[in-house]
Amino acid sequence: MKKYLDEIDKKIIEGILKGKTQSEIAESVGVTLRTVQNRIRDLEDKGYIIKLKEGYWIADYQKLGLSMLAVVFIDIDIASKDRIDEVVEHFKKLDFVENIFELVGSGYDLCLIVRYKDLEEYRRERRKFMQWFKKNGIRINHFQTFIASKTYKDHRRTIIV
């Protein structure tokens, strides 16, 4: 029994997280449906993915090595505030940006929740953020990041009352 994720496992997990069916995953990865089914069962057994209901899984990001969360606050300069929609659209395209919030009643305009593999990936992507702002002539006053050190609860609201 293998103890690491190979490229096929990673592609299967990515397909699951993108909401693809097992048949779609098999076709895109280039393996049989039975192979995908067997590997999914193995990934569940090892705790990389957690089955919520038939055909729907979530990832254990800590087990996958993607447990570093950053909360990023961005204060856009007054001269660039009219371009906030452009900034939001750019960040919406980035897979590791999980949430984008426009803030009201704060000195910051945007808040991002970003998931990274490690500090090095954070540094690399932060440089890309800054280069994108500069390249597009969008001025920012402050760009502040807080790194979450430990997760105590990871939950999405389920009560609608």
Helices and strands as residue ranges (DSSP letters): H 7-17, H 22-29, H 33-45, E 49-53, E 56-59, E 68-76, G 78-83, H 84-92, E 97-102, E 110-116, H 119-135, E 140-147
